[in-house]
Amino acid sequence: MPSVFIYHLGVNFQCGGILRSSWCYLQHHLRLWSVECFKRGLQTAQPSSYNRIAPVFTRVSAYADKTAIFDQNGQYTYRELYRLSHCLSQQIHRVLKCLSGDLKEERISFLCPNDASYVVTQWASWMSGAITVPLSWKHPSPELEYFIQDSQSCLVIAEEGYAETVAPITKKLGIELLVLPKLAVFASSKDEGLEAGRAITEWKDRGAMIIYTSGTTGRPKGVLSTHRNIQAMVWEYFLKKRAPHINVFMAVPTIYCKLIEYYEQNFSQVHVQDFVRAMCQQTIRLMVSGSSALPVPVMERWREITGHTLLERYGMTEIGMALSNPLKGVRVPGSVGTPLPRVEVQIGTNNCIYAQGNWKETKITPGCKNKEGELLVKGPAVFREYWNKPQETREAFTADGWFRTGDTAMYKDGTYWILGRTSVDIIKSGGYKISALEVERHLLVHPSITDVAVIGAPDNTWGQRVIAVVKLREGDILHLKDLKEWAREFMAPYTIPAELILVEEIPRNAMGKINKKDLLKHFFPK
């Protein structure tokens, strides 16, 4: 699933789902998930810690009593987060009987809400020398079981509200389950001081996190990033002391669509509209959109409502953020801007490079102006490997080390444009990346379905919506409502088809393959 990482805290902001469609979220909850960094001035150059790769808890004494996080339950200082994490780390060592204090990249899966407990669990796992495998409560049990088993996790940590969800899985797999009580209760644990993580001296190339993402082969792949990869994803900005918190709003296009819908239904009075616009301009420094293409009408309407021109950027789980429209300067609607510092990109084919660039410049091969090709990326944030999948890892990179994004791109008029997936088997809907092959695999289990092709149709709100083209057993009847009801037990909500198209036969070529581009053009010619 799509996520934004703030390495200072190890927080994973799940932006793929629909947030409450309320402008109150913008007006009254901007303090939720805030970071306070106290250091003189605003530093935009390469961070001084670049040559010292390590999780932030190794430097926590410098910020000890400063507020680190606001969440829905309250606020926490760096010292409090550290103490809680250290206590949990000690529990991890006891449960796993680790006397050395270093789990040496064993995997720990964890299921926590998006609050301070996420940070505590992630820090504790890193303190223990483990690779973390974050899980999402939105995934059904079979998916959670797959992630835990595929990552070969030695332990599952679950916040007490989710313990019942994973307990049957850990019992089935024979894996230890450590239940994390509410932080308010856990906070009474004994403070052991600031000594955690001392068994580990070299962090740079150590595995940090495995995030599972959909792949074109049908089964989710675990993207393994190192501590160096994650730190490279972060720009270490430090706010002046007078700044109360980071004031950036980040969302996928679907959320902006829903907020616009809510605005138009509820804020018809001129004085209220003026208040909303003034509030957004006064309290929010930057608004960002990503994870899927931002429709130009949405961008323009949002600017009318808030006075903000959304900053559109491009990234993937495997590479972090790679390209972005400028923070200061003209933001071109529909484009993803230019490469970020320390990121290199290419557009081309296996035989020819059409364009190659970095944050300073892009060079066009003579005769290749405005040509479309696959986007390739290099940079320190590019992941280490697909977990336990050496062949897929090799296939994901060129011989000279460029990562194949699978997206078709073009360089035109001084900016980069993403034109769509090189593979039609990845559907981007509401900020989620969905494997069409994985959806097909689930649907073929249905007793009435004999053949299926899943495609992504264009959608102004969701980016794409999941469409199932289905051939039924002779004499059977299937309605979309019944299919959705059946699928809820096996599939994540965002992967369930939004539309069902019944056909007598699904056309295939001589090799038995479906031309999904032709199928898409046939049913959705526009």
C-alpha positions in Angstrom: 0.0 0.0 0.0 1.0 3.6 -0.6 2.7 5.3 2.4 4.7 8.4 3.5 7.6 7.9 5.8 9.0 10.3 8.4 12.2 8.7 9.5 12.6 10.9 12.5 9.8 9.0 14.1 9.4 5.9 12.0 5.8 6.9 11.4 3.9 5.3 8.6 1.1 7.5 7.4 -1.5 5.3 5.7 -2.8 7.6 3.0 -4.4 5.0 0.8 -7.9 4.9 2.5 -10.6 7.6 2.6 -10.1 10.0 5.5 -13.2 11.5 7.0 -14.7 13.7 4.3 -14.8 16.8 6.5 -13.1 20.1 6.3 -12.9 19.9 10.1 -10.0 17.5 9.5 -8.1 20.4 7.9 -9.3 23.0 10.4 -9.0 21.2 13.7 -6.8 18.2 13.2 -3.7 19.6 11.7 -2.0 19.0 15.0 -2.6 15.3 14.6 0.6 13.6 13.6 2.9 16.6 14.0 6.6 16.7 14.5 8.5 19.4 16.4 12.1 19.7 15.5 14.0 22.4 17.5 17.1 23.7 15.9 18.0 27.2 14.9 17.1 28.3 11.3 15.7 26.4 8.3 18.2 24.0 6.9 17.6 22.9 3.3 21.1 21.6 2.4 22.3 18.0 2.7 21.8 17.0 6.3 24.9 16.9 8.5 23.9 13.4 9.5 24.2 12.1 6.0 27.4 10.2 6.8 26.0 8.9 10.0 23.2 6.5 9.1 21.3 5.5 12.1 17.7 5.6 13.4 16.7 8.7 15.2 16.5 7.0 18.6 20.3 6.9 18.6 20.2 10.7 18.8 17.2 11.1 21.1 19.2 12.7 24.0 19.6 15.8 21.9 15.8 16.3 21.8 14.9 14.4 25.0 12.1 16.6 26.4 10.9 18.2 23.2 7.5 17.2 21.9 7.9 14.5 19.2 4.3 13.5 18.4 0.7 14.6 18.7 -1.8 11.9 18.1 -5.5 11.4 19.0 -4.5 10.2 22.5 -2.2 13.1 23.5 1.4 14.1 23.0 4.7 12.4 23.6 8.3 13.7 24.1 11.3 12.0 22.5 12.3 10.8 25.9 8.9 9.2 26.5 8.9 7.5 23.1 12.4 6.2 23.7 11.6 4.8 27.2 8.5 3.0 25.9 10.4 1.6 22.9 13.3 0.5 25.2 10.9 -1.3 27.5 9.3 -3.1 24.6 12.7 -4.0 23.1 13.6 -5.7 26.4 10.3 -7.7 26.2 11.2 -8.7 22.6 14.6 -10.0 23.8 13.0 -11.9 26.6 10.3 -13.5 24.5 12.8 -14.5 21.8 15.6 -15.4 24.3 18.0 -13.1 22.6 21.0 -12.6 25.0 23.2 -10.7 22.6 20.7 -7.8 22.2 20.9 -8.1 18.4 18.4 -10.2 16.4 20.6 -9.8 13.3 17.8 -8.9 10.8 15.2 -11.4 12.0 11.8 -10.2 11.0 9.1 -8.8 13.3 5.6 -8.3 11.9 3.4 -5.8 13.8 -0.1 -4.6 13.7 -0.8 -1.2 15.4 -3.1 1.8 14.8 -1.7 4.9 13.2 -0.6 6.5 16.5 2.4 6.6 18.8 2.2 2.9 19.3 3.4 2.5 15.7 6.5 4.5 16.5 7.2 2.7 19.7 6.9 -0.7 18.1 9.0 0.2 15.1 11.7 1.8 17.3 11.7 -1.2 19.7 12.1 -3.6 16.8 15.0 -1.6 15.4 16.6 -1.4 18.8 16.4 -5.2 18.9 18.2 -5.5 15.6 15.1 -6.7 13.7 13.6 -5.9 10.3 10.1 -4.6 10.7 7.1 -5.8 8.7 4.2 -3.4 9.2 0.7 -4.9 8.7 -2.6 -3.2 7.9 -5.8 -3.9 9.7 -7.6 -3.5 6.3 -6.2 -6.7 5.0 -8.2 -9.9 5.5 -6.7 -12.7 7.5 -5.4 -14.7 4.5 -3.4 -11.7 3.4 -2.0 -11.1 6.9 -1.0 -14.7 7.1 0.8 -14.6 3.8 2.8 -11.5 4.8 3.8 -13.0 8.2 4.7 -16.4 6.6 6.4 -15.0 3.5 8.6 -12.7 5.6 9.5 -15.6 7.9 8.7 -13.5 10.9 9.9 -14.8 14.2 7.5 -12.7 16.2 4.2 -10.8 15.8 3.5 -7.7 17.9 -0.1 -6.5 18.0 -1.7 -3.6 19.9 -4.3 -5.1 22.2 -7.2 -3.9 20.0 -5.8 -6.1 17.1 -4.6 -9.1 19.1 -7.7 -11.2 18.3 -7.1 -10.6 14.6 -3.7 -12.1 14.5 -3.9 -14.7 17.3 -5.3 -17.5 15.2 -2.6 -16.8 12.5 0.3 -17.0 15.0 -1.1 -20.1 16.5 -1.4 -21.8 13.1 2.1 -20.8 12.1 3.7 -21.5 15.5 4.9 -18.0 16.0 5.2 -16.0 19.2 2.6 -13.3 19.7 3.4 -10.3 21.9 0.4 -8.1 22.8 1.1 -4.4 23.3 -1.2 -2.8 25.8 -2.5 0.7 25.3 0.4 3.2 25.7 -1.3 4.9 28.6 -1.0 1.5 30.5 2.4 0.6 29.0 3.8 4.0 30.1 3.9 2.7 33.7 6.7 0.3 32.8 10.0 0.8 34.5 12.4 3.3 32.8 15.6 1.5 31.9 17.5 4.6 30.8 19.0 5.6 27.4 21.1 2.6 26.5 19.1 0.7 23.8 20.6 -0.3 20.5 24.1 -0.3 21.8 24.7 -3.8 20.6 24.4 -2.5 17.0 27.1 -0.2 15.8 26.7 -0.2 12.0 23.2 0.6 10.6 23.9 1.8 7.0 23.3 -1.5 5.1 21.3 -3.2 7.7 17.7 -4.2 6.7 15.1 -1.9 8.2 11.7 -2.6 6.8 9.7 -4.8 4.5 6.6 -3.3 2.9 4.5 -5.6 0.8 3.3 -4.3 -2.5 1.4 -5.7 -5.4 3.5 -7.2 -8.3 2.7 -8.1 -11.8 3.3 -11.8 -11.0 0.2 -11.8 -8.9 1.5 -12.4 -5.4 2.6 -9.4 -3.3 6.3 -8.9 -3.0 8.2 -7.7 0.1 10.2 -4.6 -0.6 13.2 -4.6 1.7 14.7 -1.2 2.4 17.8 -0.6 4.5 18.3 2.2 7.1 20.3 4.0 4.4 17.4 3.8 2.0 14.9 5.1 4.4 17.1 8.0 5.6 17.7 9.0 2.0 13.9 9.4 1.6 13.9 12.1 4.3 14.8 15.8 3.9 15.8 16.8 7.4 14.2 20.2 7.6 14.4 22.0 11.0 11.8 24.5 11.9 12.4 27.7 13.8 11.4 27.6 17.4 8.4 29.9 16.8 6.9 27.3 14.3 4.5 25.2 16.4 4.5 22.1 14.1 5.0 21.0 10.6 2.0 22.4 8.6 1.8 20.2 5.5 -1.3 18.3 4.3 -0.6 15.2 2.2 -3.2 13.0 0.5 -4.0 11.0 -2.6 -6.2 12.5 -5.3 -9.2 10.5 -4.1 -9.2 12.3 -0.8 -9.1 15.7 -2.5 -12.1 14.6 -4.6 -14.0 13.6 -1.5 -13.1 16.9 0.3 -14.3 18.9 -2.7 -17.6 16.9 -2.7 -18.1 17.6 1.0 -17.2 21.3 0.5 -19.7 21.8 -2.3 -22.5 20.0 -0.3 -22.0 21.8 2.9 -20.3 25.2 2.4 -22.6 27.3 0.2 -22.5 30.5 2.2 -19.9 33.1 0.9 -18.6 34.0 4.4 -18.0 30.3 5.2 -16.2 29.9 1.9 -14.0 32.9 2.6 -13.3 31.5 6.1 -12.2 28.2 4.7 -9.9 29.8 2.1 -8.3 32.1 4.8 -7.9 29.2 7.2 -6.1 27.0 4.6 -3.8 29.8 3.5 -2.9 30.9 7.1 -2.4 27.5 8.7 -1.2 25.2 6.0 2.2 25.9 4.3 2.0 23.2 1.6 -0.5 20.7 0.2 0.8 17.6 -1.6 -0.8 15.0 -3.9 0.7 11.7 -5.0 0.4 7.9 -5.4 -1.7 8.3 -8.6 -2.4 10.9 -11.3 -4.0 14.1 -10.2 -6.9 15.1 -12.5 -6.4 18.7 -13.7 -10.0 19.7 -12.9 -9.4 18.6 -9.3 -6.2 20.6 -9.1 -7.9 23.7 -10.5 -11.0 23.4 -8.2 -8.8 22.9 -5.1 -6.9 26.0 -6.0 -10.2 28.0 -6.2 -11.4 26.7 -2.8 -8.1 26.9 -0.8 -5.8 29.2 -2.7 -3.3 26.3 -2.8 -1.8 24.8 -5.9 -1.3 21.2 -5.1 2.3 19.9 -5.4 2.2 16.7 -7.4 5.1 14.3 -7.1 6.0 10.7 -8.1 7.3 7.8 -6.0 7.0 4.1 -5.3 7.5 1.8 -2.4 10.7 0.6 -4.0 12.2 4.0 -4.6 10.7 6.5 -2.2 10.0 9.9 -3.7 11.8 10.4 -7.0 10.3 13.3 -8.9 8.4 16.4 -7.8 7.1 19.7 -8.9 9.0 22.6 -7.3 8.4 23.8 -3.8 8.8 27.4 -5.1 8.1 28.0 -8.8 5.6 27.0 -11.4 3.8 23.7 -10.8 2.6 22.2 -14.1 -0.8 20.5 -13.9 -0.6 16.8 -14.8 3.2 16.6 -14.6 5.4 15.2 -11.8 8.1 17.8 -12.2 11.8 16.9 -12.2 14.1 14.5 -10.2 14.7 15.3 -6.6 18.3 15.8 -5.4 20.5 12.7 -5.5 18.0 11.0 -7.8 18.8 10.1 -11.5 16.2 9.1 -14.1 16.2 7.7 -17.6 13.4 7.3 -20.1 13.9 4.8 -22.9 13.8 1.2 -24.0 16.2 -1.7 -23.7 17.9 -0.5 -26.9 17.8 3.3 -26.6 17.9 6.1 -24.0 15.6 8.9 -25.0 16.2 11.2 -22.0 18.4 11.1 -18.9 18.4 13.6 -16.1 18.9 14.7 -12.5 17.8 17.6 -10.3 20.0 20.0 -12.2 19.4 19.1 -15.9 17.9 16.6 -18.4 19.7 15.7 -21.6 17.7 14.6 -24.7 19.1 12.1 -27.1 19.1 13.7 -30.6 16.0 12.7 -32.5 14.2 11.5 -29.4 12.4 14.6 -28.3 9.0 13.9 -26.6 9.4 10.1 -27.0 7.7 7.8 -24.6 9.5 5.0 -22.8 9.8 3.2 -19.5 11.0 5.3 -16.6 14.2 4.0 -14.9 15.5 5.3 -11.5 18.7 5.3 -9.6 19.4 6.8 -6.2 20.2 6.1 -2.5 16.6 5.5 -1.6 16.2 2.6 -4.1 15.4 -0.6 -2.1 17.8 -3.4 -1.5 15.8 -6.4 -2.8 12.5 -8.1 -3.0 12.5 -10.3 0.1 13.4 -13.9 -0.7 12.8 -13.4 -4.4 16.3 -13.2 -6.1 14.9 -13.7 -9.6 12.3 -10.9 -9.3 15.0 -8.7 -7.9 17.3 -9.3 -10.8 14.5 -8.7 -13.3 13.6 -5.4 -11.6 17.0 -3.9 -12.4 19.0 -3.3 -15.6 22.5 -4.7 -15.9 24.0 -1.4 -14.9 21.8 -0.9 -11.8 18.7 1.1 -12.9 15.4 0.2 -11.3 12.6 -0.5 -13.8 9.5 1.3 -12.5 7.1 -0.2 -14.9 5.6 3.2 -15.7 5.6 4.8 -19.1 6.9 8.4 -19.0 7.8 11.3 -21.3 10.0 14.4 -20.9 8.4 17.4 -22.5 8.6 21.2 -22.0 11.1 20.9 -19.2 9.2 18.5 -17.0 8.4 14.8 -16.7 5.0 13.2 -17.4 3.8 9.8 -16.2 1.6 8.3 -18.9 0.5 5.1 -17.3 1.6 1.6 -16.4 3.9 -0.2 -18.7 2.0 -3.2 -17.4 -1.8 -3.1 -17.4 -1.8 -5.6 -14.6 -1.3 -2.9 -12.0 -4.3 -0.8 -11.1 -4.0 2.4 -9.1 -7.2 3.2 -7.3 -7.6 5.6 -4.4 -3.9 5.6 -3.7 -3.7 1.8 -3.6 -1.7 -0.3 -6.1 -3.7 -3.4 -6.9 -2.5 -6.4 -8.8 -5.1 -7.4 -11.4 -3.7 -10.9 -11.4 -4.1 -11.2 -7.6 -7.8 -10.1 -7.9 -8.3 -12.6 -10.7 -6.8 -15.4 -8.6 -9.4 -14.7 -5.9 -12.3 -14.3 -8.2 -11.6 -17.6 -9.9 -12.4 -19.4 -6.6 -16.0 -18.3 -7.0 -18.1 -21.3 -7.9 -19.9 -19.5 -10.8 -16.9 -18.0 -12.4 -15.0 -20.0 -15.1 -12.9 -17.2 -16.6 -12.1 -13.6 -15.6 -10.0 -10.6 -16.7 -9.5 -7.7 -14.4 -8.8 -4.3 -15.8 -8.6 -0.8 -14.5 -11.0 1.7 -16.0 -10.3 5.5 -15.8 -12.2 7.2 -13.0 -12.1 10.9 -12.1 -12.4 10.3 -8.4 -10.4 7.1 -7.8 -7.9 7.4 -10.6 -8.9 3.9 -11.8 -11.7 1.5 -10.7 -11.5 -2.2 -10.6 -13.5 -3.9 -13.4 -14.1 -7.6 -13.6 -14.9 -9.1 -17.1 -16.4 -12.5 -16.2 -17.5 -15.6 -18.0 -20.0 -17.6 -15.9 -20.7 -21.3 -15.8 -23.6 -22.2 -18.1 -26.9 -21.4 -16.5 -25.5 -19.5 -13.5 -26.5 -16.0 -12.6 -24.2 -13.5 -10.7 -25.0 -10.0 -9.6 -22.4 -7.4 -8.5 -24.0 -7.1 -5.1 -23.7 -10.8 -4.5 -20.1 -10.9 -5.8 -19.1 -8.1 -3.4 -20.7 -9.8 -0.5 -18.9 -13.0 -1.3 -15.5 -11.3 -1.8 -15.5 -9.4 1.5 -14.4 -12.6 3.3 -11.3 -13.1 1.1 -10.3 -9.7 -0.3 -9.3 -6.3 0.9 -12.1 -3.8 0.3 -10.3 -1.7 -2.2 -9.5 -4.8 -4.4 -13.2 -5.9 -4.8 -14.5 -5.1 -8.3 -16.6 -1.9 -8.6 -18.2 -3.1 -11.8 -19.1 -6.5 -13.2 -19.2 -7.2 -17.0 -20.6 -10.5 -18.1 -19.4 -12.0 -21.4 -19.9 -15.3 -23.3 -16.2 -15.6 -23.9 -13.0 -13.7 -23.0 -10.8 -13.3 -26.1 -7.3 -14.7 -26.0 -4.4 -14.8 -28.4 -2.7 -17.9 -29.8 -0.5 -18.0 -26.6 -3.6 -18.1 -24.5 -3.0 -14.5 -23.2 -5.6 -11.8 -22.9 -4.9 -8.4 -24.6 -6.1 -6.2 -21.7 -5.4 -3.0 -23.6 -7.8 -4.1 -26.3 -10.3 -5.2 -23.7 -10.1 -1.8 -22.0 -10.6 0.0 -25.3 -13.6 -2.2 -26.2 -15.5 -1.6 -23.0 -14.3 1.9 -22.3 -13.5 3.5 -25.7 -13.0 7.0 -24.3 
